[in-house]
Every structure is written in C-alpha cells, then in structure tokens.
C-alpha cells in the first residue's frame, strides 16, 4: 500500500485575502455550518488514535492512517477555523471550541471486534461527510469557501476509497459476510449523515444565543433551519452508490438496492435535529 500520498492542497494554499467577506458575512446559517464543521474536525482528532490502534499489526495500513488520513483531517479543521476567524473575527472561536470539548458532543468512532465491521461503519461516515461538504459547497457562492469545501470533499472521497480497499482485504482475512456488514453500515447510518458535524452545531448555537440554551424548542428550530439548507442540495443518489460500494454486490443486486437505499438516504440524511438529539452513542458490538 502506498503510504506517501501527496496532499493535493495545503493550508498555505488558502488565500484568506481573496474571501469576499461581504458576500457571506451576514449568512448566519453558513456561519453555523462552517464553525460546527471546524469544531467537529478538530475535536475528532483524539478519537482517531483509537481507530489506528485497532489495526495494530498492519503496519502499512497504520502508516497510511498516521501519515495521510490523520494529517489531512487535521488540516480540514485548521482551514475551516481559519476561515471562520477571518470572516467573523468578533466570534471567539477558541472559547466555542472549548465549550464543544467540554460538552463532549463529538463522539468516538464505532469500534467492532472485527476490523472489517469497523471499516464498514467508517465507510458510512466517509460517505456522509463527503455528502455534507458537497452540499455545503452548493449553498454558498463565496469563491474561497467553495474552493475550500471542494478540496475537503475530494479528500473525503479519496479517504472513502482507501477505506473501501482496506475493507476488502479485511473481508478476505476475516470472512465477514455482507449481511453483517450491511447491519453495521445501517446502524451507523441511523446515527446521522455526519453526526459529529450535526452535534457540533449545539455549542455554536449556545454561544451565539445563550438566552436559548435552556429552550430545546428554540435550539431545534435553529437546527431544523440549517438542515433544510443542506437538504435542498443533498445528493441522495450519489451517496447511495457510495454506500453500496463497500458491499461489492453483483450488478443485479446493486440495481435492486440502489433505489430503496436512495430513499433511505434522503429520509435519514440530513437527520432532523429532534431525531438526532434523541440518539445516544451505542456501545461497541461484536
């Protein structure tokens, strides 16, 4: 496995001086989404080590995770945070991020005893996060943000493909059946399209509207409004095809499942805020 993937872009490529601040500054929904994404990406960093540790003994795969996946995910968070600080300098990003960490809204990845099932669940997360950034790019006309989220989306798709490749290897070694993989994938899907990105909205809301912290209805209304912006640009068909890829089905089965899975994707992702609030992290399963 090639572990020397060159980063297709770097933080230094992000020219903040080109941002059309007037075009985006007053779009509160985009502020919420970009800020929450920056929190989710950075708060997830410690949890990534748990995923790396599960693959002890597979030196090539661990090397790719450490040398490519983790640094690129870290770069996503830093780039999004830099964007927020430039466009909304009055917002105390560090205080908001601390509140996000203190509230522990960003959950660790689901780890199964079988590595293949862990990877299957991770493929769902990758597909969901890629769709999240794809939709985010569609709802903004600010050129630098569109460029940034397009770069992140490409990274996420590349990561997804790598996880799919590793999953195929684990399936061969462990003999994991497609039915069990599908169960793990659907279990992850029910947690939401990009559950950490959704959950990270809450500390942003709380910091901007402290008077509504104790009012779940007001918070849900804000979340629903933001989710509606995404839903209008969510590519359920593309996401369904990504979800089917790890299963490596025959063309006939693929065609049979694509339509119902598209409906499932459209219904569950973006997950309505009230339903998301009711979901609790599930324990690791065999």
C-alpha positions in Angstrom: 0.0 0.0 0.0 1.4 3.4 -0.9 1.6 5.5 2.3 3.1 8.6 0.7 0.0 10.2 -0.7 0.9 13.8 -1.5 -1.6 16.3 -0.1 -3.3 17.8 -3.1 -3.6 21.1 -1.3 -2.2 22.7 1.9 -3.3 25.3 4.3 -0.8 27.7 2.8 -2.8 27.5 -0.5 -5.8 29.0 1.3 -5.5 32.7 0.4 -7.8 34.3 3.0 -7.3 37.7 1.4 -9.4 36.6 -1.6 -12.5 35.9 0.6 -15.5 38.0 -0.5 -16.4 38.8 3.1 -19.4 41.0 2.2 -20.9 38.0 0.3 -21.0 35.7 3.2 -20.6 37.6 6.5 -24.4 38.0 7.1 -25.3 34.4 6.2 -25.9 33.0 9.7 -26.6 29.5 8.5 -23.3 29.3 6.8 -21.5 30.6 9.8 -23.1 27.9 11.9 -22.2 25.2 9.4 -18.6 26.2 8.8 -17.9 26.8 12.5 -19.5 23.5 13.5 -17.5 21.7 10.9 -14.3 23.2 12.2 -15.2 22.0 15.7 -16.1 18.5 14.5 -12.9 18.0 12.6 -10.6 19.2 15.3 -12.5 17.6 18.3 -12.3 14.2 16.5 -8.5 14.1 16.4 -8.0 12.3 19.7 -10.6 9.7 18.7 -8.7 8.9 15.5 -5.9 7.3 17.6 -8.4 4.6 18.8 -9.1 3.6 15.2 -5.4 3.5 14.4 -4.7 1.3 17.5 -7.3 -1.2 16.4 -5.2 -2.1 13.4 -2.1 -3.0 15.4 0.0 -5.4 13.3 -1.0 -4.0 10.0 2.0 -1.6 9.6 1.2 -0.5 6.1 -2.4 0.5 6.9 -1.4 2.2 10.2 1.2 4.1 8.3 -1.4 5.4 5.8 -3.7 6.4 8.7 -1.0 8.2 10.5 0.8 9.8 7.6 -2.1 10.7 5.3 -5.5 10.4 6.8 -4.9 12.0 10.2 -2.9 15.0 8.9 -5.4 15.7 6.2 -8.3 15.5 8.6 -6.4 17.8 11.0 -5.8 20.2 8.0 -9.5 20.3 7.3 -10.2 21.5 10.9 -7.5 24.2 10.8 -8.5 25.5 7.4 -12.2 25.8 8.4 -11.2 27.5 11.7 -9.0 30.0 9.8 -11.9 30.8 7.5 -14.3 31.4 10.5 -11.7 33.7 12.2 -11.2 35.7 9.0 -14.9 36.3 8.2 -16.3 36.5 11.7 -13.3 37.9 13.8 -15.7 39.0 16.6 -16.6 35.4 17.3 -14.4 33.8 20.0 -13.6 30.5 18.2 -11.3 29.2 20.9 -14.0 29.6 23.6 -16.5 27.9 21.3 -14.2 25.0 20.7 -13.5 24.6 24.4 -17.3 24.5 25.0 -17.5 21.8 22.3 -14.8 19.8 24.0 -16.3 20.3 27.5 -19.8 19.2 26.3 -18.2 16.1 24.7 -20.6 16.3 21.7 -18.1 14.8 19.3 -18.3 11.0 19.7 -15.6 8.4 19.1 -15.9 6.1 16.1 -17.8 2.9 16.5 -15.3 0.1 17.0 -16.3 -3.5 16.5 -14.3 -6.6 17.5 -14.0 -7.4 13.8 -11.9 -4.9 11.9 -14.0 -5.4 8.8 -17.1 -4.2 10.6 -15.3 -1.1 11.9 -14.2 -0.3 8.4 -17.7 -0.8 7.1 -19.1 1.7 9.6 -16.2 4.1 8.8 -17.2 3.9 5.1 -20.6 5.2 6.0 -19.1 8.1 7.9 -16.9 8.9 4.9 -19.8 8.9 2.5 -21.9 11.1 4.8 -19.2 13.6 5.5 -18.4 13.8 1.7 -22.1 14.5 1.1 -22.1 17.1 3.8 -19.2 19.1 2.2 -20.7 18.6 -1.3 -24.0 20.2 0.0 -22.1 23.0 1.8 -20.3 23.9 -1.5 -23.7 24.1 -3.2 -25.3 26.5 -0.8 -22.6 29.2 -0.9 -21.5 31.5 -3.7 -18.4 32.7 -1.8 -15.5 31.6 -4.0 -12.9 30.8 -1.4 -15.3 28.7 0.7 -16.5 26.9 -2.4 -12.9 26.1 -3.2 -12.1 25.0 0.3 -15.0 22.7 0.8 -14.4 21.2 -2.7 -10.8 20.4 -1.6 -12.1 18.8 1.6 -14.8 16.8 -0.3 -12.2 15.4 -2.7 -10.0 14.4 0.3 -13.0 12.7 1.9 -13.9 10.8 -1.3 -10.2 9.7 -1.6 -10.3 8.5 2.1 -13.5 6.7 1.5 -12.0 4.8 -1.4 -9.0 3.8 0.7 -11.2 2.5 3.5 -13.1 0.5 0.9 -9.9 -1.1 -0.3 -8.8 -2.0 3.2 -12.3 -3.3 3.9 -12.0 -5.8 1.0 -8.7 -7.0 2.5 -10.2 -7.5 5.9 -13.2 -9.3 4.5 -10.9 -11.8 2.8 -8.9 -12.3 6.0 -11.8 -12.4 8.5 -14.5 -13.9 6.3 -17.0 -11.2 7.2 -20.3 -11.7 5.4 -22.2 -8.9 3.5 -25.2 -9.2 5.8 -23.2 -8.4 8.9 -21.5 -5.6 7.1 -24.9 -4.2 6.0 -26.1 -4.3 9.5 -23.1 -2.4 10.8 -23.5 0.2 8.0 -27.2 0.7 8.6 -26.5 1.1 12.3 -24.0 3.8 11.6 -26.3 5.4 9.1 -29.1 5.8 11.7 -26.8 7.9 13.8 -26.9 10.5 11.1 -25.2 11.7 7.9 -22.4 13.5 9.7 -23.3 13.0 13.3 -20.3 14.9 14.8 -20.9 17.9 12.4 -24.6 18.0 13.4 -23.8 17.6 17.2 -21.2 20.4 17.0 -23.9 22.8 16.0 -25.2 22.8 19.5 -22.2 24.6 21.2 -22.2 27.2 18.4 -25.9 27.8 19.0 -25.4 28.1 22.7 -22.5 30.6 22.4 -24.5 32.8 19.9 -27.8 32.5 21.7 -27.1 31.9 25.4 -30.6 33.0 26.3 -32.0 30.0 24.4 -29.7 27.4 26.0 -32.5 26.1 28.3 -35.0 26.1 25.5 -34.8 22.9 23.4 -37.6 24.0 21.1 -35.6 27.1 20.0 -32.4 25.1 19.5 -34.3 22.5 17.5 -35.8 25.3 15.3 -32.4 26.7 14.6 -31.0 23.2 13.7 -34.0 22.5 11.5 -33.5 25.7 9.6 -29.8 24.9 9.0 -30.6 21.3 8.0 -33.2 22.5 5.5 -30.5 24.5 3.7 -28.4 21.3 3.3 -31.3 19.0 2.4 -32.1 21.1 -0.7 -28.6 20.2 -2.0 -28.1 16.7 -0.7 -27.2 14.2 -3.4 -29.0 11.1 -2.2 -28.3 9.1 -5.4 -24.6 9.7 -5.2 -24.5 8.8 -1.5 -26.5 5.6 -2.1 -24.0 4.5 -4.7 -21.1 5.2 -2.3 -22.8 3.2 0.5 -23.2 0.2 -1.9 -19.6 0.2 -3.0 -18.2 -1.5 0.1 -20.6 -4.4 -0.3 -19.2 -5.3 -3.7 -22.5 -6.6 -4.9 -23.4 -8.2 -8.2 -24.8 -5.7 -10.8 -28.3 -7.2 -10.3 -28.3 -6.8 -6.6 -26.7 -3.4 -6.8 -29.5 -2.2 -9.1 -32.2 -3.8 -6.8 -30.9 -2.0 -3.7 -29.9 1.4 -5.2 -33.4 2.9 -5.3 -34.5 1.9 -1.8 -31.2 2.9 -0.4 -31.5 6.3 -2.1 -34.9 6.7 -0.4 -33.4 5.7 2.9 -30.5 8.2 2.4 -32.9 11.0 1.6 -35.1 10.3 4.6 -32.3 9.8 7.2 -29.7 12.3 5.9 -29.7 15.1 6.8 -31.2 13.8 10.0 -33.8 16.1 11.6 -32.5 17.8 14.7 -35.1 16.4 17.0 -34.4 12.8 16.0 -30.6 13.4 16.2 -31.0 14.8 19.8 -32.8 11.6 20.8 -30.0 9.3 19.6 -27.4 8.2 22.1 -24.0 6.7 21.1 -24.2 2.9 21.0 -21.6 0.6 22.7 -19.2 -1.5 20.7 -20.6 -4.7 19.4 -19.3 -7.9 18.0 
